[in-house]
């Protein structure tokens, strides 16, 4: 009888639990529940979104997952009709004439992107097109081809190289000491590389996913006839031997070397010799008629961008996890730049000490004119360290990084801005976070000159805001009287390394009273982002290491 009573109470208890479950919903312990601390995929994109292929031929699609640091970026591929086209890891093979939809799906199953593939005997044949030697007549690179760069490729004066939107161009790897694949646009020549948000143009490594490293190939070099401050016509650095710039006249300052829009440059910067590396993107004496906008340089083995003289302007530039400096200006460069972003990796730095900005009038700090005086506005430079960096030891913030497999020497980080050797660089309405030093305005060969302007700028989370140089750097920073210093990087960038997590209230108050030029968009915020609009969306790639090209 006691057993019966106990079981009766047990059954009543179970019934109560069941009733509560019905009332309030059941508790699931599914493996699909997102674990605490995981980062979910917010979007997926496939490039290209349309393709044509002959039966028996193949075309490779690439899928990009956002954000880059999503916990699980697993993608599965499927075809709506395998009798028309099959897909394996992004590689589509035409089977029979017709149309099939190729779908990339995230592991969660709730994010997809598609490409419409037409299989037809009339589809253009996919051929391998290798650029090498001298290009002396107009030439077009087709997005349908497998495109390669071999050695130093020179586009000679009078010739125009046109690159179709969606083209992928791979630099062919070489042994140490050989001429790395590089594209050099010589003075008087033009490049028309005009991608779109959906079909960016990509220069990248020829290595397989997972095996790419900084400096797999050379880089893109554009040279023109605009003014430089040298006595003799200079030769572009890195080994190509091309002369550039006008040393006496401003006659060609408005010259056009073409267009560069929606372009990505990945794993460039080959070290031909010590201190003779090619940058990701180099400009030598390029004129203001050249259009440069929406460019991302990722994993460059030297500077991400460098300007040697000239007057070319640019907007919407990204330097991502480069080796040396992000934005380097020399030889009398006087262009205007707005909306720039860099994101650094604490494990990648150069033996020469890596900076966000580096700027010289020239290597000797001479008084040659025109002075190097670029004007920057709305820059966000996210350094290698996060949080309250001043709590770290000097050994931590100046730790030497490892050497690269290609022979490039590791080093340490230095400053968000190293302005030296008679530079007159101007920067307004900008944000710098997480560097050993905010500003260094001195050097063994001379300090910046009185032409520099640092106004309406925020330093957040620096180890030290100023280099120890008898307050030279500090005085330059304080001269304007409208700059801000914050203790912690997260007071500006809430999520470490994530430019989109900007604290909107902290970056209000841009001032364009000294930037009347129509080139500058008169936005209301400091830095490159306002926390709402994201100009990187759609065309960038934050994980080129694992992209199938």
PyMOL commands that set and color helices and strands:
alter all, ss='L'
color gray80, all
select helices_A, chain A and resi 2-24+389-391+394-397+472-478+489-491+499-501+504-507+544-546
alter helices_A, ss='H'
color red, helices_A
select strands_A, chain A and resi 43-47+50-53+58-60+62-66+75-79+85-88+91-94+98-106+112-119+128-135+139-141+146-155+160-163+168-171+182-185+190-194+201-205+219-223+258-266+281-284+291-298+305-308+314-320+327-330+336-343+357-359+375-382+415-419+426-428+431-433+437-440+453-455+458-460+464-466+484-486
alter strands_A, ss='S'
color yellow, strands_A
deselect
rebuild
show_as cartoon
